[in-house]
Structure formats: structure tokens, C-alpha cells
Amino acid sequence: MNYADLWAALCLVLVIEGLFLLIAPGAWKRMAAQLIATPERALRVGGGVMIAIGLVALQFVR
């Protein structure tokens, strides 16, 4: 993997995040409020699961 691939992936993340804000800003704000109320441990576990799923999916794509 070269740096261009990494930057392309990060740019796509920005596009997807921007789409959520453009299409449903109210839902995004409600989600952010729920995140604040969620315990940190649950957020860490969720983040770890997302990383694992992303890495496995990346292996299938590559």
C-alpha cells in the first residue's frame, strides 16, 4: 500500500461523513447526542469491532 491509497481512503471517509451531514443533519445531531450519553467502554468496544470488521473487509477487497 502506498501513501496515495491511504490518502484516497481518508478522502472517501470525508465524502461519506459529508453525505450524512448533507442528507440528514438532524439525525446526525441526534446520533451525536446519543454518543455523549454512551459509556466510554461501549464506545471503545464498538470502535474495536469496527476496526476488526474493516480490516477483514479490506482483505477481501484487496
A tleap script that builds the chain and sets N, CA, C and O, in Angstrom:
source leaprc.protein.ff14SB
mol = sequence {
  NMET ASN TYR ALA ASP LEU TRP ALA ALA LEU
  CYS LEU VAL LEU VAL ILE GLU GLY LEU PHE
  LEU LEU ILE ALA PRO GLY ALA TRP LYS ARG
  MET ALA ALA GLN LEU ILE ALA THR PRO GLU
  ARG ALA LEU ARG VAL GLY GLY GLY VAL MET
  ILE ALA ILE GLY LEU VAL ALA LEU GLN PHE
  VAL CARG
}
set mol.1.N position { 0.844 -1.176 0.000 }
set mol.1.CA position { 0.000 0.000 0.000 }
set mol.1.C position { 0.887 1.235 0.000 }
set mol.1.O position { 1.840 1.331 0.773 }
set mol.2.N position { 0.572 2.145 -0.846 }
set mol.2.CA position { 1.349 3.377 -0.867 }
set mol.2.C position { 0.545 4.507 -0.238 }
set mol.2.O position { -0.628 4.340 0.096 }
set mol.3.N position { 1.189 5.655 -0.081 }
set mol.3.CA position { 0.535 6.777 0.585 }
set mol.3.C position { -0.648 7.311 -0.204 }
set mol.3.O position { -1.589 7.839 0.389 }
set mol.4.N position { -0.627 7.188 -1.518 }
set mol.4.CA position { -1.753 7.650 -2.329 }
set mol.4.C position { -3.014 6.854 -1.987 }
set mol.4.O position { -4.101 7.427 -1.921 }
set mol.5.N position { -2.886 5.552 -1.771 }
set mol.5.CA position { -4.039 4.734 -1.388 }
set mol.5.C position { -4.585 5.167 -0.029 }
set mol.5.O position { -5.798 5.244 0.163 }
set mol.6.N position { -3.694 5.446 0.898 }
set mol.6.CA position { -4.110 5.881 2.227 }
set mol.6.C position { -4.865 7.211 2.145 }
set mol.6.O position { -5.927 7.363 2.748 }
set mol.7.N position { -4.322 8.161 1.406 }
set mol.7.CA position { -4.982 9.455 1.257 }
set mol.7.C position { -6.320 9.310 0.538 }
set mol.7.O position { -7.284 9.992 0.886 }
set mol.8.N position { -6.389 8.436 -0.452 }
set mol.8.CA position { -7.650 8.206 -1.161 }
set mol.8.C position { -8.698 7.646 -0.204 }
set mol.8.O position { -9.856 8.061 -0.237 }
set mol.9.N position { -8.297 6.715 0.636 }
set mol.9.CA position { -9.221 6.135 1.612 }
set mol.9.C position { -9.704 7.192 2.601 }
set mol.9.O position { -10.891 7.237 2.925 }
set mol.10.N position { -8.808 8.035 3.078 }
set mol.10.CA position { -9.197 9.096 4.017 }
set mol.10.C position { -10.137 10.100 3.346 }
set mol.10.O position { -11.071 10.596 3.977 }
set mol.11.N position { -9.892 10.395 2.083 }
set mol.11.CA position { -10.780 11.301 1.346 }
set mol.11.C position { -12.174 10.699 1.204 }
set mol.11.O position { -13.170 11.414 1.317 }
set mol.12.N position { -12.254 9.403 0.959 }
set mol.12.CA position { -13.558 8.752 0.857 }
set mol.12.C position { -14.295 8.783 2.189 }
set mol.12.O position { -15.519 8.915 2.210 }
set mol.13.N position { -13.579 8.664 3.291 }
set mol.13.CA position { -14.203 8.793 4.610 }
set mol.13.C position { -14.822 10.179 4.748 }
set mol.13.O position { -15.947 10.305 5.231 }
set mol.14.N position { -14.108 11.214 4.334 }
set mol.14.CA position { -14.641 12.571 4.395 }
set mol.14.C position { -15.894 12.727 3.530 }
set mol.14.O position { -16.849 13.393 3.928 }
set mol.15.N position { -15.884 12.117 2.361 }
set mol.15.CA position { -17.049 12.187 1.471 }
set mol.15.C position { -18.257 11.530 2.132 }
set mol.15.O position { -19.354 12.087 2.111 }
set mol.16.N position { -18.064 10.364 2.710 }
set mol.16.CA position { -19.170 9.646 3.356 }
set mol.16.C position { -19.688 10.434 4.553 }
set mol.16.O position { -20.900 10.568 4.723 }
set mol.17.N position { -18.789 10.959 5.387 }
set mol.17.CA position { -19.213 11.774 6.528 }
set mol.17.C position { -19.969 13.011 6.050 }
set mol.17.O position { -20.987 13.381 6.635 }
set mol.18.N position { -19.486 13.637 5.009 }
set mol.18.CA position { -20.151 14.813 4.468 }
set mol.18.C position { -21.532 14.501 3.932 }
set mol.18.O position { -22.450 15.310 4.070 }
set mol.19.N position { -21.689 13.330 3.318 }
set mol.19.CA position { -23.004 12.931 2.819 }
set mol.19.C position { -24.012 12.813 3.946 }
set mol.19.O position { -25.155 13.249 3.808 }
set mol.20.N position { -23.594 12.221 5.069 }
set mol.20.CA position { -24.500 12.104 6.212 }
set mol.20.C position { -24.939 13.481 6.697 }
set mol.20.O position { -26.114 13.689 6.999 }
set mol.21.N position { -24.004 14.416 6.774 }
set mol.21.CA position { -24.349 15.771 7.224 }
set mol.21.C position { -25.234 16.491 6.211 }
set mol.21.O position { -26.127 17.244 6.598 }
set mol.22.N position { -25.001 16.271 4.942 }
set mol.22.CA position { -25.779 16.928 3.898 }
set mol.22.C position { -27.207 16.385 3.835 }
set mol.22.O position { -28.166 17.150 3.729 }
set mol.23.N position { -27.337 15.074 3.901 }
set mol.23.CA position { -28.637 14.430 3.694 }
set mol.23.C position { -29.509 14.455 4.952 }
set mol.23.O position { -30.713 14.694 4.864 }
set mol.24.N position { -28.909 14.209 6.124 }
set mol.24.CA position { -29.713 14.094 7.344 }
set mol.24.C position { -29.013 14.759 8.530 }
set mol.24.O position { -28.546 14.070 9.437 }
set mol.25.N position { -28.938 16.085 8.532 }
set mol.25.CA position { -28.238 16.746 9.638 }
set mol.25.C position { -28.924 16.544 10.991 }
set mol.25.O position { -28.244 16.450 12.013 }
set mol.26.N position { -30.247 16.478 11.015 }
set mol.26.CA position { -30.959 16.257 12.273 }
set mol.26.C position { -30.640 14.895 12.874 }
set mol.26.O position { -30.405 14.777 14.077 }
set mol.27.N position { -30.632 13.877 12.036 }
set mol.27.CA position { -30.308 12.529 12.515 }
set mol.27.C position { -28.864 12.479 13.012 }
set mol.27.O position { -28.562 11.801 13.994 }
set mol.28.N position { -27.980 13.198 12.333 }
set mol.28.CA position { -26.577 13.225 12.740 }
set mol.28.C position { -26.445 13.859 14.121 }
set mol.28.O position { -25.681 13.377 14.957 }
set mol.29.N position { -27.187 14.938 14.362 }
set mol.29.CA position { -27.143 15.609 15.662 }
set mol.29.C position { -27.707 14.714 16.768 }
set mol.29.O position { -27.163 14.680 17.871 }
set mol.30.N position { -28.790 13.992 16.481 }
set mol.30.CA position { -29.347 13.066 17.478 }
set mol.30.C position { -28.354 11.953 17.791 }
set mol.30.O position { -28.202 11.554 18.945 }
set mol.31.N position { -27.675 11.451 16.751 }
set mol.31.CA position { -26.684 10.403 16.959 }
set mol.31.C position { -25.540 10.917 17.835 }
set mol.31.O position { -25.068 10.211 18.727 }
set mol.32.N position { -25.098 12.153 17.574 }
set mol.32.CA position { -24.013 12.732 18.363 }
set mol.32.C position { -24.430 12.875 19.828 }
set mol.32.O position { -23.623 12.637 20.727 }
set mol.33.N position { -25.682 13.259 20.073 }
set mol.33.CA position { -26.173 13.377 21.446 }
set mol.33.C position { -26.205 12.014 22.125 }
set mol.33.O position { -25.891 11.908 23.310 }
set mol.34.N position { -26.577 10.979 21.393 }
set mol.34.CA position { -26.582 9.630 21.964 }
set mol.34.C position { -25.174 9.163 22.267 }
set mol.34.O position { -24.955 8.464 23.256 }
set mol.35.N position { -24.212 9.537 21.429 }
set mol.35.CA position { -22.821 9.156 21.678 }
set mol.35.C position { -22.311 9.748 22.983 }
set mol.35.O position { -21.566 9.097 23.715 }
set mol.36.N position { -22.710 10.980 23.276 }
set mol.36.CA position { -22.286 11.620 24.513 }
set mol.36.C position { -22.813 10.847 25.717 }
set mol.36.O position { -22.129 10.739 26.735 }
set mol.37.N position { -24.017 10.312 25.606 }
set mol.37.CA position { -24.627 9.582 26.708 }
set mol.37.C position { -24.131 8.138 26.811 }
set mol.37.O position { -24.392 7.475 27.814 }
set mol.38.N position { -23.436 7.649 25.816 }
set mol.38.CA position { -22.961 6.266 25.799 }
set mol.38.C position { -21.686 6.144 26.637 }
set mol.38.O position { -20.794 6.986 26.535 }
set mol.39.N position { -21.596 5.092 27.470 }
set mol.39.CA position { -20.378 4.901 28.267 }
set mol.39.C position { -19.140 4.720 27.378 }
set mol.39.O position { -19.214 4.147 26.291 }
set mol.40.N position { -18.008 5.221 27.869 }
set mol.40.CA position { -16.766 5.148 27.082 }
set mol.40.C position { -16.379 3.714 26.754 }
set mol.40.O position { -15.891 3.442 25.658 }
set mol.41.N position { -16.588 2.804 27.680 }
set mol.41.CA position { -16.233 1.402 27.428 }
set mol.41.C position { -16.996 0.852 26.223 }
set mol.41.O position { -16.424 0.146 25.392 }
set mol.42.N position { -18.276 1.175 26.130 }
set mol.42.CA position { -19.087 0.705 25.000 }
set mol.42.C position { -18.577 1.309 23.693 }
set mol.42.O position { -18.556 0.636 22.663 }
set mol.43.N position { -18.169 2.572 23.733 }
set mol.43.CA position { -17.622 3.202 22.528 }
set mol.43.C position { -16.307 2.548 22.115 }
set mol.43.O position { -16.058 2.341 20.927 }
set mol.44.N position { -15.465 2.221 23.099 }
set mol.44.CA position { -14.190 1.561 22.781 }
set mol.44.C position { -14.413 0.187 22.163 }
set mol.44.O position { -13.755 -0.181 21.189 }
set mol.45.N position { -15.350 -0.570 22.739 }
set mol.45.CA position { -15.647 -1.898 22.192 }
set mol.45.C position { -16.205 -1.761 20.776 }
set mol.45.O position { -15.807 -2.497 19.873 }
set mol.46.N position { -17.118 -0.825 20.590 }
set mol.46.CA position { -17.677 -0.600 19.251 }
set mol.46.C position { -16.605 -0.194 18.255 }
set mol.46.O position { -16.601 -0.663 17.116 }
set mol.47.N position { -15.693 0.680 18.681 }
set mol.47.CA position { -14.594 1.083 17.805 }
set mol.47.C position { -13.692 -0.086 17.444 }
set mol.47.O position { -13.264 -0.215 16.297 }
set mol.48.N position { -13.403 -0.938 18.421 }
set mol.48.CA position { -12.572 -2.117 18.152 }
set mol.48.C position { -13.234 -3.072 17.176 }
set mol.48.O position { -12.583 -3.625 16.289 }
set mol.49.N position { -14.537 -3.259 17.349 }
set mol.49.CA position { -15.283 -4.134 16.431 }
set mol.49.C position { -15.268 -3.551 15.022 }
set mol.49.O position { -15.084 -4.280 14.047 }
set mol.50.N position { -15.460 -2.237 14.915 }
set mol.50.CA position { -15.438 -1.596 13.595 }
set mol.50.C position { -14.073 -1.736 12.932 }
set mol.50.O position { -13.991 -1.967 11.726 }
set mol.51.N position { -13.007 -1.597 13.706 }
set mol.51.CA position { -11.658 -1.765 13.152 }
set mol.51.C position { -11.469 -3.191 12.642 }
set mol.51.O position { -10.954 -3.399 11.544 }
set mol.52.N position { -11.885 -4.168 13.440 }
set mol.52.CA position { -11.732 -5.570 13.043 }
set mol.52.C position { -12.520 -5.867 11.763 }
set mol.52.O position { -12.004 -6.502 10.844 }
set mol.53.N position { -13.763 -5.407 11.711 }
set mol.53.CA position { -14.583 -5.625 10.517 }
set mol.53.C position { -13.950 -4.943 9.304 }
set mol.53.O position { -13.912 -5.516 8.215 }
set mol.54.N position { -13.459 -3.731 9.493 }
set mol.54.CA position { -12.823 -3.007 8.394 }
set mol.54.C position { -11.581 -3.710 7.879 }
set mol.54.O position { -11.359 -3.767 6.670 }
set mol.55.N position { -10.773 -4.242 8.776 }
set mol.55.CA position { -9.560 -4.941 8.352 }
set mol.55.C position { -9.883 -6.234 7.605 }
set mol.55.O position { -9.236 -6.565 6.612 }
set mol.56.N position { -10.891 -6.961 8.093 }
set mol.56.CA position { -11.297 -8.188 7.400 }
set mol.56.C position { -11.860 -7.849 6.022 }
set mol.56.O position { -11.533 -8.506 5.034 }
set mol.57.N position { -12.710 -6.820 5.958 }
set mol.57.CA position { -13.275 -6.417 4.666 }
set mol.57.C position { -12.198 -5.950 3.709 }
set mol.57.O position { -12.272 -6.213 2.509 }
set mol.58.N position { -11.196 -5.259 4.233 }
set mol.58.CA position { -10.089 -4.789 3.400 }
set mol.58.C position { -9.332 -5.967 2.781 }
set mol.58.O position { -8.900 -5.892 1.630 }
set mol.59.N position { -9.175 -7.036 3.529 }
set mol.59.CA position { -8.511 -8.220 2.995 }
set mol.59.C position { -9.283 -8.814 1.819 }
set mol.59.O position { -8.687 -9.273 0.844 }
set mol.60.N position { -10.617 -8.804 1.920 }
set mol.60.CA position { -11.422 -9.332 0.823 }
set mol.60.C position { -11.366 -8.424 -0.400 }
set mol.60.O position { -11.345 -8.903 -1.534 }
set mol.61.N position { -11.343 -7.122 -0.170 }
set mol.61.CA position { -11.306 -6.158 -1.279 }
set mol.61.C position { -9.955 -6.194 -1.986 }
set mol.61.O position { -9.896 -6.112 -3.213 }
set mol.62.N position { -8.890 -6.314 -1.237 }
set mol.62.CA position { -7.548 -6.307 -1.800 }
set mol.62.C position { -7.221 -7.692 -2.271 }
set mol.62.O position { -6.128 -7.926 -2.788 }
savepdb mol mol.pdb
quit
